[in-house]
Amino acid sequence: MDFDQIFRSQLDALKAEGNYRTFAELDRKRGSYPRANNHKDGKVAEVTVWCSNDYLGMGQHPDVVKAMVEAVQDGGISAGGTRNISGNNHKHLLLEAELADLHGKDAALLFTSGYVSNWAALSTLGSRIKDAVILSDAGNHASMIEGVRHSRADKVIWNHNDWRDLDRKLAAVGDRPKIVAFESVYSMDGDIAPIKEIVQVAKAHGALTYIDEVHAVGMYGPRGGGVSEREGLADQIDLIEGTLGKAYGVVGGYITGSANLCDFIRSFASGFIFTTALPPAIAAAATASIKHLKTSQVEREGQRAQVAKLRAKLDKFGIPHMANESHIVPVVIGDPVKCRMISDILMRDWGIYVQPINYPTVPKGTERLRITPSPFHSDADIDHLGQALHSLWQQCALARAVA
């Protein structure tokens, strides 16, 4: 059996479809965000990053950097093992207390990533609650889909953000234990769920509510508790899941909820029990970032202002972008080859880095540039991006006219 040939043939097919992924080799420099050095063909060139999930630049914030450096100098790098055996560090507990407070919950539980926290929590709930049914929004992230699949619980998919469809499907399930899983901000389209209606419907049917706030924590609400905090609904949601790797600028995932719920996941989730704990320095940095964004509005206000300016600039140049209420600005290209080509030209000729988003991250035919302005993108940066996209759009229009 020629396994290498199996690998090559499938990779070749991926390339032929235009869905083969290539990654830029970047170095971020502290104090110069959103600038980075791009390494290519033995040369180094500065680029402006327009697609980072470090939405507020907190990965570069002096307080966050200081907290991590001091923690490393104080206690070294490693947690020493799993939390179960030798890796339960005081800094982990301080961070969990900070997260519980952020969402107004009794407890929190840390994981190594947001992907793992979704996968572990949903798979544990679905497998350990007898006869459970998980009702999952059609737009849910791959980590949630994988958690539901791994649970082997019965699943019901409801139409994206359609609480009326959820109501009908909850009623059809009957008296079985029900778990309603959805997101607040959907990362590719940037749309925001009707949380109030979803929660009301779920509670009317006695369902447990599970919300993924990974693209919202730090970004929304007076203390950065997410859309559920902004809407005054956090106390009505049973489990709030989030990440430390986006607006908080570090890495890791977590869940929050009642003490019993978090202890239940801690005690039965293999994704928690059998994995090495986050380095304590990561926990210290995340704690510093959360504390800062609980009181500071400067980053959120600055970010919202730059999003509005970018959207206005795109409108001025006639660049189509998906309308939404969030901080994510998707520019749909609709073709994987063209999307990759535009991304490459932006990098090569304009010093702009926007990674193309292709299938399976988004459905075929909806390939896009996913732009995420930060408070550190200047008005000149926005103008430069607008001019670059305008130039490319004009070239595309000319090519179509000639053809």
Sequence and secondary structure as in RCSB ss.txt:
>XXXX:A:sequence
MDFDQIFRSQLDALKAEGNYRTFAELDRKRGSYPRANNHKDGKVAEVTVWCSNDYLGMGQHPDVVKAMVEAVQDG
GISAGGTRNISGNNHKHLLLEAELADLHGKDAALLFTSGYVSNWAALSTLGSRIKDAVILSDAGNHASMIEGVRH
SRADKVIWNHNDWRDLDRKLAAVGDRPKIVAFESVYSMDGDIAPIKEIVQVAKAHGALTYIDEVHAVGMYGPRGG
GVSEREGLADQIDLIEGTLGKAYGVVGGYITGSANLCDFIRSFASGFIFTTALPPAIAAAATASIKHLKTSQVER
EGQRAQVAKLRAKLDKFGIPHMANESHIVPVVIGDPVKCRMISDILMRDWGIYVQPINYPTVPKGTERLRITPSP
FHSDADIDHLGQALHSLWQQCALARAVA
>XXXX:A:secstr
  HHHHHHHHHHHHHHHT      EEEE TTSTTEEEEEETTEEEEEEE   S TT GGG HHHHHHHHHHHHHH
 S   SBTTTT   HHHHHHHHHHHHHHT SEEEEES HHHHHHHHHHHHHHHSTT EEEEETT  HHHHHHHHH
HT EEEEE TT HHHHHHHHHHHTTS EEEEEESB TTT  B  HHHHHHHHHHTT EEEEE TTTTTTSSTTS 
 HHHHTT GGG SEEEEESSSTTSS  EEEEE HHHHHHHHHH HHHHTSB   HHHHHHHHHHHHHHHH  HHH
HHHHHHHHHHHHHHHHHT      SSS EEEE   HHHHHHHHHHHHHHH EE  EE TTTS TT  EEEE   T
TS HHHHHHHHHHHHHHHHHHHHHHHH 
